[in-house]
């Protein structure tokens, strides 16, 4: 199956989930991340705001401030500018705006994060496979970023629901495997 058809099929399946199922699976996935040593050790984590029923990671941000047993994290969120992602520091309570694609993002005057400050990247996906390859939305934002030397060595975790964790995805020469994949059933390490 071609990427375009696979993407369309998986997005329909994801958007057909009930609110309750989506919330429960998102929360279970967040609990797996919170128990992951790599996540616990990371001080600065890049994440995303859920869009079109992507896995919702907001439980991580809420627990970050309300749960004293969880170490405080610095969060980075993307702002899309033309064909690039710019990462800004964000904490719960900071203001947000809708970006070009209708996705919530930090305001343009929020402090920038540089790759040298980042310990872990949580990457949204339409699907991931057992080899760590990711199917995105087709715009190439993350592909371009992860292909650059400054980001290539950062640990990456693809975030998908279990039904979108597949045996094999069609890949292109520019696709880069992720370090791990996380679903509501757990974290699967791809590259050690």
Protein Blocks (a to p, Z undefined) as FASTA:
>chain_A
ZZklmmmmmmmmmmmpcfklmmmmmmmmmmmmmmpmklmmpmbdcddddeehiacfklmm
mmmmmmmkbccddddddddehjaccdddddehiacdddfkopacddfkbccddfklpcbd
cdddfbdcfkopacdehnommmmmmmpmklmmpccdddddfklmcfbdcddfklccdfbd
cdfkbccdfbZZ
